[in-house]
Amino acid sequence: MAMTRHVAWAVALAGCGWLAACGSSASGSAVSAGTPAAAAAAPAMSPAAAAEARQIFASRCTACHGPQGHGDGPGAAGLNPPPRNYHDKVWQASVTDDEIEKAIVYGGAAVGRSPAMVGNPDLGDKPEVVAALRAMVREFGKEP
């Protein structure tokens, strides 16, 4: 589904911030605290939220996570730990939706991960956009 794929991209990008490293980012925020990726149901979201999430991913997250969410953006080379590869199925199965959303809004340190992963506090009052970004991260995990 094209919209879901774009939403997954947005989540990845928003979580990264411009040149931040997510490292092994994981730990909790909003949607389903304790629900691993594979078990989480994707909520319906507006086309406007999905579009904003795609734009945020492209402008904030691809620098580190790369346009396909592999953790290979141009800023990734100098980061230790490296940015999260959202295609990592082991990570996808271990992280909750809540953790992904918290990392997106508050940054890596808020979830016990790399402090180089900056937060996006401007998204704190945009839960639908954060959910769209999280869905993009999840969608990356479904791709080979």
Backbone as a ProteinNet text record, in pm:
[ID]
protein_1_A
[PRIMARY]
MAMTRHVAWAVALAGCGWLAACGSSASGSAVSAGTPAAAAAAPAMSPAAAAEARQIFASRCTACHGPQGHGDGPGAAGLNPPPRNYHDKVWQASVTDDEIEKAIVYGGAAVGRSPAMVGNPDLGDKPEVVAALRAMVREFGKEP
[TERTIARY]
84.8	0	89.3	73.8	162.4	158.6	40.4	31.7	105	87.2	153.6	304.6	354.1	497.6	550.6	475.6	518.4	512.9	415.2	403.9	524.1	567.1	683.2	806.3	821.7	934.5	931	814.9	803	841.6	803.2	836.2	986.1	1050.2	1194.4	1262.9	1222.4	1286.9	1259.9	1139.2	1106.7	1183.5	1203.7	1274.5	1420	1475.2	1618	1657.1	1580.1	1624.2	1722.6	1769.1	1852.2	1976.4	2071.5	2193.5	2216.5	2110.6	2122.5	2135	2192.5	2205.3	2108.1	2038.1	1943.9	2010.6	2118.6	2186	2090.5	2074.3	1985.9	1857.2	1801.4	1687.1	1571.2	1507.2	1389.7	1305.8	1253.2	1174.1	1066.1	966.9	834.4	760.5	650.4	567.7	418.9	360.3	217	125.1	126.3	19.7	-5.4	82.7	55.2	176.8	189.4	307	331.6	404.6	422.4	386.3	338.8	301.7	416.2	471.9	578.1	525.9	616.5	583.2	489.6	520	442.6	298.8	274.4	140.6	58.4	121.6	51.7	-39.2	-159	-251.7	-231.1	-230.2	-209.2	-339.7	-340	-460.7	-480.5	-604.9	-632.6	-580.3	-527.7	-479.8	-519.5	-525.8	-566.8	-457.3	-496.9	-396.6	-304.9	-358.4	-276.7	-166.4	-198.1	-97.7	7.8	-35.1	59	151.7	96.6	178	278	233.6	325	435.5	399.8	498.8	602.7	560.2	654.6	750.4	696.3	778.7	879.8	835.4	924	1033.9	996.5	1096.9	1202.4	1156.6	1247.6	1338.8	1287.1	1366.4	1448.5	1406.6	1476.3	1547.4	1497.6	1544.9	1638.4	1619.9	1701.1	1849.8	1885.5	2028.5	2101.4	2035.6	2098.3	2044.5	1913.1	1851.4	1845.9	1871.6	1866.2	1723.5	1705.5	1571.2	1492.1	1559.4	1492	1492.6	1542.3	1542.3	1645.7	1753.4	1857.2	1965.7	1955.3	2057.6	2182	2166.2	2280.4	2275.8	2218.1	2213.7	2352.7	2369.4	2501.7	2565.1	2486.2	2540.7	2572.7	2539.3	2556	2701.4	2786.7	2925.8	3000.3	2973.7	3046.5	2977.6	2872.7	2796.9	2828	2848.6	2871.4	2790.3	2688.9	2649.2	2585.8	2583	2523.5	2371.7	2310.9	2164.9	2095.7	1978.5	1898.4	1865.8	1877.7	1831.1	1689.5	1590.3	1451.3	1408.2	1494	1463.9	1504.6	1568.8	1615.5	1494.9	1464.5	1345.1	1354.1	1473.8	1491.3	1455.8	1506.7	1473.5	1323.3	1268.2	1125	1040.5	1079.1	1002.7	1021.6	1130.1	1160.6	1111.6	1084.7	1050.1	898.5	848.4	704.9	674.8	551.1	507.3	530.3	502.7	520.2	666.1	758.4	900.4	940.4	891.7	923.8	871.4	748.7	689.5	760.9	801	873.8	1008.3	1077.7	1205.6	1186.7	1079.1	1051.8	1035.8	956.7	925.7	1036.8	1092.7	1186.2	1332.8	1360.7	1498.5	1545.5	1662.6	1717.1	1741.4	1789.9	1819.3	1693.3	1579.2	1453.2	1413	1470.8	1438.2	1561.7	1662.4	1782.1	1874	1867.8	1950.6	2039.6	2096.9	2194.1	2138.9	2208.3	2166.8	2189.8	2262.8	2281.8	2151.9	2059.7	1928.4	1846.9	1832.6	1760.9	1610.8	1541.6	1396.4	1333.5	1205.3	1124.4	1010.5	1041.7	939	823.9	848.1	740.6	629.9	658.4	558	478.7	513.4	444.9	295.5	252.7	109.4	49	118.2	69.9	72.1	-9.7	-5	-34.1	-117	-147.4	-25.8	52.2	173.7	277.9	290.8	384.8	344.9	215.5	168.5	198.8	188	219	368.1	451.3	595.3	627.3	565.8	585.9	542.4	431.6	384.4	484.3	550.3	653.3	769	812	919.3	877.5	755.9	704.6	699.6	660.4	651.1	788.4	891.7	1027.2	1060.6	1013.7	1040.9	974.3	878.3	809.1	877	968.1	1038.9	1163.4	1206.8	1327.4	1452.8
-117.6	0	123.8	207.1	322.4	420	450.9	548.1	496.6	368.5	313	319.6	291.1	296.7	437.4	536.6	675.3	715.6	665.4	697.5	641.5	521.1	462.1	548.3	601.7	690.8	812.4	867.8	988.3	963.9	852.4	822.5	816	749.8	736.2	871	953.3	1083.3	1175.2	1179.9	1269.9	1232.2	1105.1	1061	1099.3	1127	1150.3	1294.2	1387	1525.4	1543	1661.1	1687.1	1600.6	1620.1	1539.3	1460	1403.2	1329.1	1180.6	1112.4	967.6	899.9	803.2	731.2	613.6	569.6	456.4	341.6	294	182.2	232.5	334	394.4	300.5	312.9	232.5	283.1	300.9	312.2	417.6	407.9	451.6	579.5	597.4	716.8	696.7	699.9	721.5	607.6	559.1	475.6	347.5	251.7	127.1	82.1	135.8	113.2	-33.7	-108	-246.4	-332.9	-277.8	-359.8	-365.2	-485.1	-494.4	-460.7	-424.9	-380	-474.2	-599.4	-692.9	-703.2	-679.4	-694.4	-566.4	-455	-326.8	-309	-261.4	-232.8	-88.9	-67.3	67.5	145.9	259.4	340.1	416.4	449.2	530.8	671.1	734.8	870.8	953.3	1081.5	1170.4	1180.7	1206.8	1228.5	1346.5	1446.9	1563.5	1524.7	1441.5	1397.3	1311.7	1223.5	1138	1222.6	1323	1410.3	1489.5	1541.3	1616.5	1525.4	1402.1	1306.7	1276.6	1257.6	1232.7	1350.8	1471.9	1592	1601.9	1572.3	1577.8	1472.7	1352.7	1248.2	1292.7	1345.4	1388.1	1502.1	1594.2	1711	1692.4	1602.8	1588.2	1454.9	1350.1	1215.5	1150.7	1182.7	1115.4	1145.1	1256.3	1288	1177.3	1114.2	1006.4	868.7	856.8	726.7	691.2	786.6	761.5	761.2	783	793.3	663.4	549.8	420.8	363.6	440.9	397.1	291.9	282	182.2	231.8	356.4	410.8	452.7	482.7	511.7	651.2	746.2	883.2	944	1057.6	1119.7	1157.2	1181.9	1216.5	1095.8	975.8	854.8	814.9	844.3	798.7	840.9	958.6	1007.3	980.8	903	882.5	749	755.5	635	646	565	453.1	501.3	413	452	467.3	539.5	554.1	419.1	409.7	287.9	251.7	123.4	68.6	17.1	83.4	47.7	-82.1	-141.4	-269.5	-386.9	-360.3	-462.9	-527.4	-649.3	-718.2	-751.7	-778.3	-807.3	-682.3	-566.6	-441.5	-412.9	-428.2	-402.2	-485.6	-610	-697.9	-662.6	-594.1	-565.8	-429.8	-338.4	-202	-182	-104.4	-75.5	51.6	63.6	186.1	306.3	288.3	394.8	441.9	347.9	381.9	460.6	418.1	488.3	630.8	647.3	780.8	870	813.4	891.7	936.4	849	885.4	995.7	989.5	1091.4	1228.5	1234.2	1363	1410.1	1319.3	1360.2	1328	1247.4	1214.8	1083	1040.1	911.1	896.8	1001.5	993.1	964.4	1007.8	987	840.3	760.5	618.4	531.9	592	517.4	486.8	566.9	545.4	666.1	673.4	777	918	1000.9	1140.2	1221.9	1166.1	1236	1238.8	1148.4	1148.4	1258.6	1369.4	1483.2	1460.9	1526	1518.6	1620.4	1609.6	1699	1750.5	1834.4	1879.2	1953.3	2007.7	2075.2	1978.9	1848.2	1749	1699.1	1747.3	1704.3	1729.1	1831.4	1861.5	1816.8	1724.1	1670.4	1517.7	1457.5	1311.6	1234.1	1287.6	1215.9	1212.6	1320.4	1323.7	1229.3	1228.5	1137.2	992.5	963.5	828.4	792.8	890.5	866.7	838.7	908.9	883.8	744.9	711.4	577.8	469.9	492.1	396	381.4	489.7	481.4	393.3	411	327.6	181.9	153.6	16.2	-39	41.7	-3.9	-40.5	33.4	-1.5	-144.4	-180.9	-314.2	-426.3	-393	-492.8	-513.4	-421.7	-431.7	-517.9	-579.4	-664.6	-585.1
0	0	0	-97.9	-116.6	-0.9	50.4	159.9	282.7	314.2	431.9	415.1	296.8	271.9	293	243.5	261.4	407.3	479	620.7	695.3	660.6	726.8	704.6	586.4	556.7	645	661.5	740.8	884.4	938.7	1077.8	1094.4	1004.4	1014.5	1011	920.1	905.9	1022.8	1067.9	1177.4	1301.8	1321.6	1439.5	1439.2	1325.6	1318.1	1346.3	1305.2	1310.5	1196.8	1169.2	1051.9	1046.8	1129.4	1120.8	1248.4	1301.7	1426.6	1401.5	1496.8	1484.4	1577.4	1526.8	1611.3	1677.8	1629	1688.8	1705.3	1824.7	1850	1909.1	1854.2	1914	1931.2	2038	2064.5	2179.1	2257.9	2376.4	2377.5	2442.7	2443.7	2450.7	2375.9	2380.5	2369.5	2255.3	2250.2	2213.8	2098.1	2047.2	2122.3	2118.9	2188.8	2264.2	2381	2464.9	2485.9	2464	2487.9	2370.9	2262.1	2148.6	2048.8	2026.8	1927.6	1789.1	1701.3	1566.2	1494.5	1491.5	1413.2	1461.1	1588.6	1642.9	1638.1	1611.1	1614.2	1494	1517.5	1408.6	1363.9	1234	1181.4	1185.6	1257.4	1263.3	1133	1103.6	985.8	1013.1	909.9	927.5	807	828.1	719.9	614.3	490.3	385.6	419.3	487.5	524	622.3	720.7	818.7	750.3	660.9	588.8	501.8	435.3	349.9	432.6	547	633.4	685.4	720	768.8	661.1	537.3	427.7	410.7	419.3	405	519.3	639.8	755.9	743.6	702.8	686.7	585	473	367.4	412.7	491.2	529.3	656.7	744.3	872.3	891.7	832.9	867.9	766.6	639.6	537.3	550.4	609.4	624.3	698.8	792.4	869	830.7	823.4	797.3	650.4	562.3	419.2	368.5	239.9	183.6	190.7	200.9	209.6	351.9	449.7	588.3	623.8	545.5	571.5	666.8	715.1	804.5	729	601.3	515.6	453.4	523.6	473	470.6	404.5	392.7	526.2	627.9	758.2	844.2	798.6	879.3	899.1	802.4	806.4	932.8	982.8	1099	1231.6	1231.9	1355.4	1420.5	1553.3	1631.7	1759.8	1778.2	1694.1	1564.4	1463.7	1335.9	1349.3	1257.7	1261	1244.4	1299.3	1292.9	1147.8	1115.5	988.7	1016.1	960.5	987.1	920.7	839.5	775.9	864.1	975.1	1067.4	1135.8	1095.2	1145.4	1294.2	1343.8	1486.7	1567.4	1525.7	1594.6	1584.4	1465.3	1445.4	1541.9	1562.1	1650.6	1798	1830.2	1970.6	2019.4	1929.5	1968.1	1963.4	2056.5	2058.3	1979.3	1939.5	1871.7	1962.3	2088.9	2187	2191.4	2187.8	2189.4	2064.4	1950.9	1826.4	1832.1	1874.7	1880.8	1981.1	2092.3	2192.4	2137.7	2065.2	2004.9	1901.7	1827	1725.1	1790.7	1895	1958.1	2051.2	2132.6	2237.8	2211.2	2109.9	2077.2	2135.1	2091.4	2131.9	2280.8	2345.4	2489	2570.8	2523.6	2596.1	2601.5	2513.3	2510.6	2534.3	2597.2	2633.3	2516.3	2412.1	2294.4	2269.3	2152.4	2121.3	2139.4	2218.4	2233.8	2107.1	2009.9	1882.6	1802.1	1835.2	1770.5	1836.7	1764.6	1820.8	1816	1905.9	1908.9	1815.4	1804.4	1722.4	1808.9	1907.9	2001.8	1934.3	1816.2	1744.2	1702.9	1706.9	1670.6	1791.3	1909.9	2031.2	2030.1	1959.9	1952.9	1819.6	1752.9	1624.8	1629.9	1715.1	1731.4	1602.9	1516.4	1392.6	1299.6	1297.5	1215.6	1275.7	1406.7	1473	1443.7	1449.8	1418.4	1272.9	1183.3	1042.5	1024.4	1096.9	1091.6	1146.2	1257.2	1315	1216.7	1148.9	1049.8	935.2	899.7	796.2	842.3	965	1019.2	1015.7	1054.4	1053.5	911.3	818	679.1	624.1	661.7	619.6	664.1	781.1	834.5	756.8	675	593.5	459.4	425.6	297.3	313.2	202.7	209.9	237.3
[MASK]
++++++++++++++++++++++++++++++++++++++++++++++++++++++++++++++++++++++++++++++++++++++++++++++++++++++++++++++++++++++++++++++++++++++++++++++++

